[in-house]
Amino acid sequence: MKRAPTLKPCRVLTAAAALLSSTSISSSQAQEAPTGDVVELPAVVVTTPSPVKKNPKKPTSTQSSLSSPGAAPPVPATPQPFVTTPGTLVVVEDAFVPVTVATEREIIAQQGATIADTLQTKPGISATNFAAGASRPIIRGLDSYRVRVQENGIGAHDVAAISEDHAVPIDPFAADRVEVVRGPATLRYGSQAIGGVVSVENERIPTFMPRNGFSGEIRGGLTSVDEGRDGAFKATAGANGIVIHADGFKRKTDDYDTPNGRQANTFVDSEGLAAGTSYVWSDGFVGVSFARINSFYGIPGEEAEEGVNPRIDLTQDRFQAKGEWRVRDSAIEAIRFWFGASDYAHEELAIHDPDHESEYEVGSLFTNKEQEARVEIQHVPVGTVLGRMSGAIGVHWGNRKTRGQSFEGESLLEPAHTKSLAAFWFEEFDVTNRLRLQAAARIEGTKVDGTGWEEFEEEGHGYHTHTFAGERSFTPVSGALGILYELPFATVARLTGQYVERAPDAAELFSKGMHEATGTFEVGNPFLDVEKATTIEAGLKKATGAFRFDASVYHTRYNGFIYRQDTGLECDPEPHAGHFHCDPAGHGGGHGHDHAFDLMFFKQRDATFTGAEIAGQYDVAPIWNGVWGIDGQYDFVRARFSNGENVPRIPPHRLGGGLYYQDANWFARAGVLHAFDQNQFADGEIATPGYTLVSAELSYTAELDVNSGFGKTVTIGVKGENLADDEVLNHASFKRRENVLLPGASVRVFGSIKLN
């Protein structure tokens, strides 16, 4: 079968290749490439996967497409037995910053309906845990407007950043792999990615012709804590350069159990379908995809206990296109593009009449119509006084119309229109065989048009408002420098410095009303300035050998950190005689309404974030047909405002470890993760007790004869979580104030069948 010629990958930004190409190396490559091998990314994606090639000069067990951002989209290799990189730690060898990877095996084994559920126990990452169906990743204490969640290079196009009860419309079963990137790599995606990028990678737009013209997978599982059942399929087929893909999933859970009984209104019912097609040829590919997701889930808390049972019903239609052309015979090495357009809406439902428990009313309607495009030109490597230079330039365009309409009282967000246009530039220099330098820059123009309140002041017997209607313009400018140096014993040292400016989001500027699901009355500030962050980070890692690790320390100083301040007041949802009535919390606010809403102001203060993340594992000795070993992790973040006060909702210190065994078929691990008491809390918060999560997993993978009719690869397994049935309260969750516990002891049975 004819294969494409191989082109040595260009390393423009070593932490972002998958983000740049928006296609990631398959989990089988990331985990299973034998020690001593390096995955060579092919120049183009054509008709058949390229083999893993030997490179004795630069071995790696976990080289990801993240490590070669200038490379073409990689070709997934045929899965091989995972025998030479045991455990669960994936260390990306060439990255200038730590890259967190959730592999396909972890996605299948993990219970939970959100991407955050898959990531939240990894170093430096936690979750908002507002509801079983709505939880966003928190990276180094940052979430919402500072963390970008994307699929194949295009943003999630949701309203999840506006409020923690809003779901990210990407199910874990849509992912072949999830990658979390911090640092300079995020400059490709705008100032809203100042905290990091969570990138979901899949083959909905096919980038290669499957071996033998067809590939497919069926996966699913059952979970005890919530009587959960889920399943998914994916299939890809092609011939003569035309490739077609389809996938779908269904997920349903009941209310989950806790050590104190059933947690009311924590059900999830979601489903989705997607289809895509591509044309691939010897110098590139171009393709499109369409996906729809529906999700219906409950919101736990005080209102659920009172019988109001708030719930959210969301739908999103999503269109994407992308392509690549390898020019080859000019100064331009490759041209790539990405485009996405989405139509998102969700209704917030609740029972307002206790006498009619089956009649739900729509309290709020959130909509988001968004388009996004990115074009990138990669130049051929050139020689300079600093060494071989590889780089790319690009433009990034976005257009978003968002509304949060309330049907009782003031709407949280009147129609807001956000437009942005940015240019970015990345260069990397191979100074010596051991030393590499990196530079990145981005300039962005953002305009936000909306209606809000320029004043919310006490006047007479209530609070009076003055309306602001107009446009705010911002020009964030960002840059980064990085150094990567290969030390003896296959150890790599890294140092990065980064200055990033972030434009305020429409909701931070123009929020002006009640949000029923969260019980808050939020007031934006249309005069917010650009948020500025200066970060220095140092790290040390080792990707090969019996002892593998990745460690980082960082310090970020924010000038004008934007946050929501809890005023300690409660307000009516509707004005009376042009005034809003607000009273101190607990003093009988409401004035005839069922309940009042916590008054929140968006404000700016200087702040500092300091933290560390350490993960490592050691293969102790061979045993039976494989190897057994130990692993460990530790992470913390300390966040304070300039006056010494604590930043709200910061996760506690965490320390964990475990034992594992792995061979060509079996994987087993038992471990603990302890979160310490969080006693460093902000005004309006309370201390959160620590907890210990005990987990265990056992799975078996077998390669079967294709002619048997059972598929090529079969995996079955069982995983237990929180086996000690500990009471878990998440300090970073807004539901902490209502003592909403996370799930108790649970056992999940899972499996997958891969066809090829």
C-alpha positions in Angstrom: 0.0 0.0 0.0 1.4 3.4 -0.9 2.6 5.6 2.0 3.2 9.3 2.3 6.8 10.5 2.5 7.9 11.4 6.0 8.9 14.9 6.9 10.8 15.6 10.1 8.4 17.5 12.4 9.0 21.1 13.2 8.8 22.1 16.8 7.3 25.5 16.9 5.8 25.4 20.4 6.6 22.2 22.2 3.5 22.2 24.5 0.9 22.6 21.8 1.1 20.5 18.7 -2.2 18.8 19.3 -3.7 22.1 20.0 -2.2 23.6 16.9 -3.2 20.8 14.6 -6.3 20.1 16.7 -5.7 16.4 16.3 -3.9 14.4 18.9 -1.8 11.3 18.8 -3.9 8.3 19.6 -3.9 7.1 23.2 -2.3 3.9 22.1 0.7 5.9 20.8 0.9 8.1 23.8 0.8 5.3 26.3 2.1 2.3 24.4 5.0 3.4 22.2 7.8 1.0 23.3 10.7 2.5 25.3 13.5 3.4 22.9 11.0 4.3 20.1 9.9 7.7 19.0 6.6 8.4 17.2 7.6 10.1 13.9 4.7 12.4 12.8 4.2 12.0 9.1 4.1 15.0 6.8 0.6 14.4 5.7 -2.2 12.1 6.6 -3.0 9.8 3.7 -4.3 6.3 3.4 -2.7 4.2 6.2 -1.0 4.7 9.5 2.7 5.1 9.6 4.6 2.7 11.8 6.4 3.7 15.0 10.1 4.2 14.1 13.2 3.5 16.0 15.3 6.5 17.1 18.0 5.3 19.5 19.4 8.8 19.9 16.3 10.2 21.5 14.1 7.6 23.2 10.7 8.4 24.7 7.9 6.4 26.0 5.3 9.0 25.9 6.0 11.5 23.1 2.8 13.2 22.2 1.8 15.3 19.3 1.9 18.1 21.9 5.7 18.0 21.6 5.8 18.9 17.9 3.4 21.8 17.3 4.6 22.4 13.7 4.0 18.9 12.6 1.1 17.6 10.6 -1.8 15.8 12.2 -0.4 12.5 13.4 -1.6 9.1 12.2 -3.0 6.9 15.0 -1.0 3.7 15.1 -2.4 0.3 15.6 -2.8 -0.3 19.3 0.1 -2.3 20.8 0.4 -4.0 24.2 1.1 -1.5 26.9 4.1 -3.2 28.4 7.0 -0.7 28.6 5.4 2.4 30.1 3.4 1.0 33.1 1.2 3.0 35.4 -0.9 6.0 34.7 1.6 8.8 34.4 2.1 10.3 30.9 5.1 12.6 30.7 5.4 14.6 27.4 9.1 14.7 26.8 9.5 17.8 24.6 7.0 20.2 26.3 8.2 23.5 27.7 5.4 23.3 30.3 3.6 20.4 32.1 1.1 18.7 29.9 -1.6 16.6 31.6 -3.0 13.7 29.6 -6.2 11.7 30.2 -5.8 8.5 28.1 -8.6 6.5 26.4 -8.4 3.9 29.1 -8.9 6.4 31.9 -11.8 8.0 30.1 -13.6 4.6 29.8 -12.9 3.6 33.4 -13.8 6.9 35.0 -17.4 7.4 36.2 -18.9 10.9 35.6 -20.7 12.8 32.9 -18.2 15.6 32.5 -14.7 16.2 31.2 -13.8 17.5 34.6 -14.7 14.2 36.2 -12.0 12.6 34.1 -9.3 15.2 35.1 -10.1 16.3 38.7 -7.7 13.9 40.5 -4.7 14.8 38.4 -2.0 17.2 39.9 -2.9 20.8 39.5 -6.5 20.1 38.4 -9.7 20.0 40.3 -13.4 20.7 39.4 -16.3 23.0 40.3 -18.6 20.0 41.1 -21.7 22.1 41.0 -23.9 19.3 39.8 -23.4 15.8 38.4 -24.2 17.1 34.9 -22.3 20.4 35.3 -18.6 20.6 36.4 -15.8 22.6 34.8 -12.1 22.0 35.2 -10.2 24.2 37.6 -6.5 24.6 36.7 -4.2 25.9 39.4 -7.1 27.5 41.2 -8.4 29.2 38.0 -11.7 28.4 36.2 -14.6 30.0 34.3 -13.3 32.9 32.1 -9.6 31.9 32.4 -9.9 28.2 31.3 -10.7 27.4 27.7 -12.4 24.1 26.9 -12.2 23.1 23.2 -12.8 20.2 20.9 -10.4 19.7 18.0 -9.1 23.2 18.3 -12.4 25.0 18.4 -13.9 26.3 21.6 -16.9 24.6 23.3 -19.1 27.7 22.5 -21.2 27.4 25.6 -22.2 29.6 28.5 -20.5 27.4 31.2 -18.1 30.2 32.2 -21.0 32.5 33.1 -22.2 30.2 35.9 -21.1 26.9 37.5 -24.5 25.3 37.0 -24.0 25.5 33.2 -22.6 22.3 31.6 -19.8 22.1 29.0 -21.5 20.4 26.0 -18.8 17.9 25.4 -19.3 14.4 26.9 -16.2 12.3 27.9 -17.2 9.6 25.5 -16.7 12.1 22.6 -13.0 12.1 23.5 -10.3 9.8 22.3 -7.9 11.7 24.5 -8.0 14.9 26.7 -5.0 17.1 27.0 -4.5 20.0 29.4 -1.9 22.6 28.5 -0.7 25.6 30.5 1.8 28.4 29.6 2.8 29.8 26.2 0.8 27.3 24.2 -2.4 28.9 25.3 -1.5 32.1 23.3 -2.9 30.5 20.2 -6.4 30.6 21.6 -6.8 34.0 23.1 -6.7 35.9 26.4 -9.6 33.8 27.7 -7.2 30.9 28.0 -4.9 32.7 30.5 -5.3 29.8 33.0 -5.0 26.9 30.5 -6.5 25.0 27.7 -8.5 21.7 28.1 -8.4 20.1 24.6 -10.7 17.2 23.7 -9.3 15.3 20.7 -11.2 13.0 18.4 -11.5 11.9 14.8 -14.9 13.4 14.0 -13.2 15.0 11.1 -11.1 12.1 9.9 -7.4 12.8 9.2 -6.4 9.4 7.9 -7.8 6.4 6.0 -8.3 3.5 8.5 -6.3 0.4 8.0 -8.3 -2.1 5.8 -10.8 0.7 5.2 -12.7 0.4 8.4 -12.3 0.9 12.2 -14.8 1.1 15.0 -15.4 0.8 18.7 -18.1 0.1 21.2 -17.7 1.2 24.8 -19.8 1.4 27.9 -20.2 0.8 31.6 -22.4 0.5 34.7 -22.0 2.4 37.9 -23.3 1.5 41.3 -23.4 4.8 43.2 -26.1 6.3 40.9 -27.3 3.3 39.0 -25.6 4.8 36.0 -25.5 3.2 32.6 -23.7 4.6 29.6 -22.6 3.5 26.2 -21.1 4.8 23.0 -20.0 3.8 19.5 -17.8 5.2 16.8 -17.2 4.0 13.2 -14.9 5.2 10.5 -14.8 3.9 6.9 -13.3 5.0 3.7 -11.9 4.3 0.2 -10.3 6.3 -2.7 -9.5 9.2 -0.4 -13.0 9.7 1.0 -13.4 8.9 4.7 -16.7 9.0 6.6 -17.0 8.9 10.4 -20.0 8.6 12.8 -20.3 8.3 16.6 -22.9 8.6 19.3 -23.4 8.1 23.0 -26.2 7.7 25.6 -25.7 8.4 29.3 -28.3 8.1 32.1 -27.9 8.2 35.9 -30.2 8.5 38.9 -29.5 10.6 42.0 -26.3 9.5 43.5 -25.7 8.1 47.0 -23.5 9.7 49.7 -22.4 8.6 53.2 -25.4 10.6 54.5 -27.9 9.2 52.1 -29.2 10.0 48.6 -28.3 13.4 47.3 -31.5 14.8 45.8 -31.7 16.0 42.2 -28.3 14.8 41.0 -29.6 12.8 38.0 -28.2 13.1 34.4 -29.8 12.2 31.1 -27.8 13.0 28.0 -27.2 11.8 24.5 -25.4 12.9 21.4 -24.7 12.1 17.7 -22.0 13.2 15.3 -21.0 12.6 11.7 -18.0 13.8 9.6 -16.3 13.3 6.3 -12.9 14.2 4.9 -11.0 14.0 1.6 -7.3 13.1 2.1 -4.6 13.2 -0.5 -0.8 13.0 -0.8 -0.4 16.6 0.4 -3.1 17.2 2.9 -6.7 16.8 3.8 -10.0 18.8 4.3 -13.1 17.8 6.1 -16.3 18.8 8.0 -18.3 17.5 10.9 -21.7 18.1 12.5 -22.6 17.2 16.1 -25.6 17.5 18.3 -25.8 17.0 22.1 -28.8 17.1 24.5 -28.4 17.0 28.2 -31.0 17.1 31.0 -29.7 17.2 34.6 -30.7 18.3 38.1 -29.1 20.9 40.4 -28.7 19.7 44.0 -28.8 21.9 47.1 -31.3 23.7 49.4 -33.9 24.2 46.6 -33.8 20.6 45.7 -34.4 19.6 49.3 -37.4 22.0 49.4 -39.0 20.4 46.4 -38.2 23.1 43.8 -36.0 20.7 42.0 -34.1 23.1 39.6 -32.9 21.4 36.5 -31.4 22.4 33.1 -32.3 21.2 29.7 -29.7 22.1 27.0 -29.1 21.5 23.3 -26.2 22.4 21.1 -25.7 22.0 17.3 -22.1 22.2 16.3 -20.5 22.5 12.8 -16.7 22.2 12.3 -14.3 22.2 9.4 -10.6 22.0 9.1 -7.9 21.2 6.6 -4.2 21.2 5.9 -2.1 21.6 2.7 1.6 20.7 2.7 3.1 23.1 0.2 6.5 21.5 0.3 8.2 23.4 -2.5 8.3 27.0 -1.2 9.1 29.0 1.9 5.8 27.8 3.3 5.9 24.4 4.8 2.2 24.0 5.5 -1.1 26.0 5.6 -3.8 24.9 8.1 -7.3 26.2 8.9 -10.0 25.5 11.5 -13.6 26.8 11.6 -16.5 26.2 13.9 -20.0 27.5 14.3 -22.4 26.6 17.1 -26.0 27.2 18.2 -26.4 26.6 22.0 -29.5 27.1 24.2 -30.6 25.8 27.6 -33.7 26.3 29.8 -33.5 26.5 33.6 -36.6 24.8 35.0 -38.1 24.7 38.5 -41.3 23.9 40.4 -42.7 27.2 41.7 -46.0 25.9 42.9 -45.7 23.1 45.6 -49.3 22.1 44.9 -48.4 21.1 41.3 -45.2 19.1 41.7 -45.1 17.9 38.1 -45.5 21.3 36.5 -42.1 22.9 35.8 -41.8 26.5 34.8 -39.0 28.1 32.8 -37.1 30.6 35.0 -34.3 31.5 32.6 -33.2 30.9 29.0 -29.6 31.1 28.0 -28.5 31.2 24.4 -25.1 31.5 22.6 -24.5 31.7 18.9 -20.8 31.7 18.1 -18.4 31.4 15.2 -14.7 31.0 15.3 -11.9 30.6 12.7 -8.1 30.2 12.8 -5.7 30.1 9.9 -2.0 29.3 10.3 1.0 29.4 8.1 4.1 27.4 9.0 7.4 28.4 7.4 10.2 26.0 6.5 13.0 25.7 9.0 15.8 28.3 8.5 19.3 28.7 9.9 20.0 31.6 12.2 22.7 32.7 14.6 20.7 31.1 17.4 20.4 27.8 15.5 17.7 26.2 13.4 14.5 28.3 13.6 11.1 26.8 13.1 7.9 28.9 13.4 4.4 29.8 12.4 2.2 32.8 12.2 -1.6 32.9 12.2 -4.8 34.8 12.7 -7.7 34.0 15.0 -11.2 35.4 14.6 -14.3 35.1 16.8 -17.8 36.3 16.9 -20.3 35.6 19.7 -23.8 36.6 20.6 -24.9 35.7 24.2 -28.0 36.2 26.2 -29.2 35.2 29.7 -32.9 36.0 29.8 -34.9 35.7 33.1 -38.7 35.4 33.1 -38.9 36.7 36.7 -37.2 40.0 37.6 -34.1 41.4 35.8 -32.4 39.3 33.1 -28.9 38.2 34.1 -27.4 39.2 30.8 -29.1 41.3 28.1 -28.0 40.5 24.5 -24.2 40.9 24.3 -22.1 40.8 21.2 -18.4 40.0 21.4 -16.0 40.3 18.4 -12.3 39.6 18.3 -9.5 39.4 15.8 -6.0 38.4 16.8 -2.6 37.6 15.3 -0.1 35.3 16.8 3.5 34.3 16.1 5.6 31.4 17.5 9.3 30.6 16.9 11.6 27.9 18.3 15.3 27.7 18.0 17.4 24.5 18.2 20.5 26.2 19.7 22.4 22.9 20.4 21.5 19.3 20.6 20.6 19.9 24.2 19.3 23.5 24.3 16.1 24.9 22.8 14.6 28.3 23.0 11.1 29.4 22.4 9.3 32.7 21.8 5.6 33.4 21.4 3.5 36.6 21.0 -0.1 37.5 20.5 -2.0 40.8 19.9 -5.7 40.8 20.0 -8.5 43.3 19.4 -11.7 42.7 21.3 -15.0 44.6 21.3 -17.9 43.8 23.6 -21.2 45.5 23.1 -23.9 45.2 25.7 -26.2 46.7 28.4 -25.4 46.8 32.1 -25.4 48.9 35.2 -22.7 51.6 35.7 -24.0 52.1 39.3 -25.8 50.0 41.9 -25.9 52.3 44.9 -28.0 52.5 48.1 -30.5 55.3 47.8 -33.4 55.9 50.2 -35.1 52.6 51.0 -33.3 50.5 48.4 -30.6 50.3 45.8 -30.9 52.4 42.7 -29.3 51.6 39.3 -28.0 53.7 36.3 -27.9 51.9 33.0 -24.8 51.6 30.8 -25.4 50.7 27.1 -22.5 50.7 24.7 -19.3 49.1 23.6 -16.0 48.5 25.4 -12.9 47.9 23.3 -9.7 46.1 24.5 -6.3 45.4 23.0 -4.6 42.6 25.0 -1.0 42.0 24.2 0.8 38.9 25.4 4.2 37.3 25.1 6.3 34.4 26.4 9.8 33.0 26.4 10.9 29.5 27.2 14.1 27.4 27.7 14.4 23.6 27.5 17.7 21.9 28.4 18.4 18.2 28.3 20.4 17.1 31.4 22.2 13.8 31.9 20.2 10.7 32.8 17.4 11.6 30.3 16.2 14.4 32.6 15.0 17.7 31.0 14.9 21.1 32.8 12.6 23.9 31.7 12.1 27.5 32.5 9.4 29.8 31.1 8.3 33.4 31.5 5.0 34.7 30.4 3.1 38.0 30.3 -0.6 37.7 29.4 -3.4 40.2 29.2 -7.0 39.1 29.3 -10.0 41.1 28.1 -13.0 41.0 30.4 -15.9 38.8 29.3 -19.3 40.1 28.5 -20.8 38.6 31.7 -18.1 40.3 33.8 -19.0 43.6 32.2 -22.7 43.5 31.8 -24.3 41.0 34.3 -27.2 42.8 36.0 -29.8 40.5 37.6 -30.8 37.3 39.2 -29.6 33.8 38.4 -32.0 31.4 39.8 -30.0 28.2 39.5 -27.1 29.6 41.6 -29.3 31.8 43.9 -27.2 34.9 43.1 -27.9 38.5 42.0 -24.9 39.5 40.0 -23.8 43.0 39.1 -21.1 43.4 36.4 -18.8 46.4 36.0 -18.7 47.9 32.5 -15.6 49.8 33.5 -13.4 46.8 34.2 -9.9 47.1 32.7 -7.7 44.5 31.1 -6.5 41.8 33.5 -2.7 41.3 33.4 -0.7 38.3 34.6 3.0 37.7 34.8 4.2 34.1 35.4 7.5 32.5 35.9 7.6 28.7 36.0 10.4 26.1 36.4 10.2 22.4 36.0 12.1 19.1 35.8 10.9 15.9 34.2 12.0 12.5 33.1 10.0 10.5 30.5 12.0 7.3 30.3 13.5 4.7 32.5 12.3 2.9 35.6 11.8 6.3 37.4 9.6 8.8 35.6 8.4 12.1 36.9 7.2 15.6 36.1 7.5 18.5 38.6 6.8 22.2 38.4 6.7 25.3 40.6 5.2 28.5 39.5 4.4 32.1 40.6 1.9 34.3 39.0 1.3 38.0 39.8 -2.1 39.5 38.7 -2.6 43.2 38.1 -6.3 43.7 38.2 -7.5 40.2 38.9 -11.3 40.1 38.2 -13.4 38.2 40.7 -17.0 38.0 42.1 -17.2 39.5 45.5 -19.9 38.2 47.9 -21.3 41.4 49.5 -23.1 39.6 52.4 -26.4 41.1 51.2 -29.5 39.4 49.8 -31.6 41.1 47.1 -35.1 40.8 45.7 -35.3 39.6 42.1 -37.6 42.4 41.1 -37.4 46.2 41.7 -40.0 48.1 43.6 -40.7 51.7 42.6 -37.4 51.6 40.7 -35.4 50.3 43.6 -34.1 46.9 44.6 -34.5 45.8 48.2 -31.3 44.3 49.7 -30.8 43.2 53.3 -27.9 41.6 55.2 -27.9 37.8 54.7 -30.1 36.0 57.2 -32.2 39.1 58.1 -35.4 38.1 56.3 -34.7 39.5 52.8 -37.3 38.7 50.2 -40.1 41.2 50.7 -42.9 38.9 49.6 -40.8 36.6 47.4 -40.1 33.0 48.0 -36.4 33.8 48.7 -33.8 36.5 48.1 -30.6 36.2 46.1 -27.0 36.7 47.2 -25.6 40.0 45.9 -22.4 39.6 43.9 -20.2 42.4 42.4 -17.6 41.9 39.8 -14.4 43.8 41.0 -10.7 43.9 40.4 -7.8 43.6 42.8 -4.1 42.6 42.5 -3.4 39.0 43.5 -0.7 36.4 43.5 -0.9 32.7 42.9 2.0 30.4 43.9 1.9 26.6 43.6 3.6 23.3 42.8 2.7 20.1 41.0 4.6 16.8 41.3 3.8 13.4 39.8 6.1 10.4 39.6 6.2 6.7 39.3 8.8 4.0 39.8 8.9 0.5 38.3 10.2 -1.4 41.3 10.8 -4.9 39.7 9.6 -7.4 37.2 7.0 -9.8 38.4 5.0 -12.6 36.7 4.6 -11.4 33.1 5.0 -7.7 33.8 6.2 -5.1 36.3 5.0 -3.7 39.5 5.7 -0.2 40.8 4.7 2.7 43.0 3.4 6.2 42.1 2.8 9.4 43.9 1.6 13.0 43.5 1.3 16.3 45.3 -0.1 19.6 44.4 -1.1 22.9 46.0 -1.9 26.5 45.1 -1.7 29.5 47.4 -3.7 32.5 46.2 -3.9 35.9 48.0 -5.0 39.4 47.2 -2.5 42.2 47.7 -3.8 43.0 51.2 -3.2 39.4 52.3 -6.8 38.2 52.1 -7.4 34.8 50.5 -8.8 34.4 47.0 -12.2 32.6 47.2 -12.7 28.9 46.2 -9.0 27.8 46.1 -8.5 24.0 46.3 -6.6 22.5 49.2 -3.2 20.8 49.3 -3.5 17.2 48.0 -1.1 14.2 48.5 -1.6 10.7 47.0 0.1 7.5 45.9 -0.5 3.9 45.0 0.7 0.5 43.8 0.3 -0.8 40.3 1.0 -3.8 38.1 0.9 -4.0 34.4 1.7 -6.5 31.6 0.6 -7.0 28.0 -2.9 -7.9 29.2 -3.5 -6.9 32.8 -3.6 -3.6 34.5 -4.1 -3.2 38.3 -3.8 -0.3 40.6 -4.8 0.6 44.2 -4.2 4.0 45.6 -5.3 6.9 47.9 -5.6 10.6 47.4 -5.9 12.8 50.5 -7.1 16.4 50.4 -6.1 18.3 53.5 -8.3 20.7 55.5 -8.8 24.0 53.7 -8.4 26.6 56.5 -7.1 29.4 54.3 -10.5 30.7 53.1 -11.8 34.0 51.9 -14.3 36.3 53.5 -17.8 34.8 53.3 -16.4 31.3 53.2 -16.0 28.7 55.9 -13.3 26.0 56.5 -13.7 22.7 54.6 -12.6 19.4 56.2 -10.2 17.2 54.4 -11.1 13.8 52.9 -9.4 10.7 51.6 -10.3 9.0 48.4 -9.5 5.3 48.2 -9.6 3.8 44.7 -8.8 0.5 43.0 -8.9 -0.7 39.4 -8.5 -4.1 37.6 -8.8 -4.5 33.8 -7.9 -7.0 31.2 -7.2 -6.4 27.5 -7.0 -9.1 24.9 -6.1 -9.1 21.2 -8.5 -11.4 19.4 -8.5 -12.8 15.9 -10.4 -10.5 13.5 -12.0 -13.5 12.0 -13.6 -14.5 15.3 -16.3 -11.8 14.9 -15.6 -10.4 18.3 -13.3 -7.6 17.2 -9.6 -7.1 17.4 -9.2 -5.7 20.9 -11.4 -6.3 23.9 -11.1 -4.6 27.3 -13.1 -5.4 30.4 -12.5 -4.0 33.8 -13.8 -2.9 37.2 -13.0 0.3 39.1 -13.9 1.4 42.6 -13.9 5.0 43.7 -14.2 6.5 47.2 -14.2 3.0 48.5 -13.9 4.2 52.1 -17.2 6.0 51.7 -15.7 9.3 53.0 -17.7 12.5 53.2 -16.3 14.7 50.4 -17.0 18.4 50.4 -15.3 20.4 47.6 -14.1 23.8 48.9 -13.9 25.1 45.3 -17.6 24.4 44.7 -20.3 27.0 45.2 -22.4 24.1 46.6 -19.9 23.9 49.6 -22.0 26.5 51.4 -25.0 24.1 51.2 -23.0 21.1 52.3 -23.7 19.2 49.1 -21.6 16.0 49.3 -19.9 14.4 46.3 -20.7 10.7 45.5 -19.9 8.1 48.1 -18.5 4.6 47.5 -19.0 3.4 44.0 -18.0 0.5 41.7 -18.0 0.8 38.0 -17.9 -2.1 35.5 -16.7 -1.0 32.1 -15.6 -2.5 28.7 -14.8 -1.7 25.1 -14.5 -3.6 21.8 -12.3 -2.2 19.1 -12.8 -3.3 15.5 -10.3 -3.0 12.7 
